[in-house]
Amino acid sequence: MHYFHALTAIVIAACTTLAADADFKFTLRSRVEDKPTTKPEAWPAKQTAIIVCDMWDAHHCLNAVRREEEMVARMNEFLKKTRDQGAFIIHAPSSCMDPYKEHPGRKRAQSAPAAKKLPKDIDKWCTKIPSEEKGKYPIDQSDGGEDDDLKEHEEWHAKLKAMGRNPKAPWKSQHAGLTIKGEDAISDSGVEIWNMLEERGINHVILVGVHTNMCVLGRPFGLRQMAKNGKNVVLVRDLTDTMYNPQMPPKVSHFQGTQLIIEHIEKYVCPTITSDQILGGSEFKFKGAK
């Protein structure tokens, strides 16, 4: 009887380990001449990192805040599931490192050994990669992309000012709706993040967060830098948003503007996946999206 119980315990432990180390099964979507193409891939969980880009606790655009509030619970579920399966979670709320200076995740990022080969300009924004020269950028974001009602925008900035925040840059930390675990990492540095990826032998990188057409694409740890420097990177296309004002060309809805950016990414930067490939059910959709 004791032997049976011991054997059962061994089998359960083995199954648990296998579940934790299982591959992620993804369907990657790219575009060739505007036509979507898909490819199944299996990514080892232990060799996969999730980078959470600029999911701040506040923003200068009220509608951007509202959309983030809609998305944050689903994103947290995605992080929990991928973490439980063995992925490495990196929280990257840019310009908000001070609140985390004593957190083990922040110290983990700072203490990672220097990579043997550090890509050129990995500490800098990347505004374009050579593959993007083949196409035309699909939206005009030169106005900053705010899509607020003017009266609401003024009221929101007054509220931020009353809170003692800079209305133009009110972020101080990551959104409280995203759990940061002790085994996670916290960094807004392209060098630190690259060092951690190399230290762990991670070649597969998943980006979630905001805003796709700005930070998610351009940050030192963003899609362009990861793609340019040889990582297998994907965007979770239903766990992101854009800064796009529908009054600007091509004068489509905000959500259509987001789709145009996603298509641009799929054509010229990297493939995309959706959160339901991890969580099941349906992909996330904003309330106003069709």
Secondary structure, DSSP 8 states (H G I E B T S, - for coil): -HHHHHHHHHHHHHHHHHHHT-EEEEEEEEEETTEEEEEEEEEEGGGEEEEEE--BS--S-HHHHHHHHHHHHHHHHHHHHHHHTT-EEEEE-TT--GGGTTSHHHHHHHHS---SS--TTTTS-----GGGGGS---S--TT------HHHHHHHHHHHHHTT--TTS---SB-TTS---TTSEE---HHHHHHHHHHTT--EEEEEEE-IIIIIHHSTTSHHHHHHTT-EEEEEEEEEE----TTSTT---HHHHHHHHHHHHHHHT--EE-THHHH-S-----TT--
